Amino acid sequence: MKRIQNRVAGSRIALPVTAVYALLVCLINHLVGQSLWLQLLLLAVSTLLMVQLNNINALIRIYSRMVSCSFLVLMSMVTFIFPGLEQSLAALCFIVFLLIVCYAYQNPRAAGAVFYAFLFVGVASIFSVQILYFVPLFWIVLAFNLLAFSGRTFIASLMGLICPYWFSLLWFGLTGEMDWYSAHFMALADFYEPLDLSLWTVHQLVSFLFIILLTLISAVHFFNTSYKDKIRTRMIFEMLLVIAVFTAVLMVLQPTLYDPFVRILIISASPLVGHYLALSESRLSNITFIGMLLCVLGLTIWNLWI
């Protein structure tokens, strides 16, 4: 007889039920006057892209929607970040980056895929310039995890990053708002109160720690069972874990950037959490699954009181 965890993980109605749950959380959060439908649209598109990320790269060896379900549940948990429309757009671009850049795996000549992947990083930086902090890390994972770094792909990545700013240059030139660039990029040098976690609310701190705990549990399970996955799958998961760790460190160093970075943390952690929920089968993992479910429901309800 299958455990509760495995029945949920392999269920074909798991994603629709989770989607209804996320919709109810959004409605309860009283976002009707705060671009609710646009936020819901972005969340829906992001979820579908997470489904594609899982399907195209075969992140989970069995049929399971736990990657996208984990993403939806964790995004619903941090309801206090929903009003940030620009951050939502940046997060959507980040998912597209992950989806495209994986096509460059083991292909140092994949300049096209790298160009379009970094093009979306550039677009994301228009909405949230701090995304540019990740660019050196993306080059590192391109070299060591995706095995696709070369002079050709490096130039392609630079062109992709710059391309959105070329188009914006035309717009701001016509509107006479060229000062936008200086203010935009000066924000990269703005390090306000590093390591001062007192800037976070209790809700933000507890939610952050819970996501980190889930990521650690999932990472331990992944490394213990990764020999069952294909090498390409292992490389992608290691890339996601590196990005998640880097994001967590940035959040601690720059507490004021909680809202944009927690979205990237959730995106990076969700495949790991989904992998754990779908592929672990022990009695302990079943108990952990139930505990995770109760905790995330409790945190979601608690965060709705903000």
Number of C-alpha atoms within 10 A of each C-alpha: 5 8 14 12 21 20 13 18 26 17 13 13 12 17 22 12 12 19 20 11 15 23 17 12 19 20 14 13 19 11 17 11 7 13 14 18 14 12 19 17 12 17 24 16 13 24 23 13 18 27 19 15 21 22 15 12 14 15 22 21 14 12 13 26 26 29 29 27 26 25 26 25 21 24 21 29 22 23 23 18 18 21 15 14 17 15 22 25 21 25 28 23 23 25 22 22 22 22 19 18 22 22 18 21 19 17 15 19 15 19 21 17 22 29 24 21 27 28 24 24 31 29 22 26 25 20 19 22 19 20 21 18 14 15 16 10 15 19 18 16 20 24 18 14 23 23 16 26 25 17 12 15 24 19 14 21 27 16 18 22 24 15 19 18 17 11 11 14 16 12 13 15 12 10 9 10 11 15 10 11 13 9 10 15 15 10 12 13 8 10 12 12 13 14 15 13 17 10 15 14 10 12 17 19 14 14 20 19 12 17 19 18 12 16 24 17 15 23 21 13 19 22 12 10 13 15 10 11 15 12 11 17 17 18 19 20 23 20 21 22 21 18 21 23 17 15 22 21 13 18 22 15 17 20 21 19 16 20 19 23 23 24 23 23 24 25 29 25 28 29 29 28 25 23 26 26 25 22 21 19 14 12 11 9 19 17 14 15 18 13 12 14 13 12 13 20 16 12 20 22 17 14 20 18 10 9
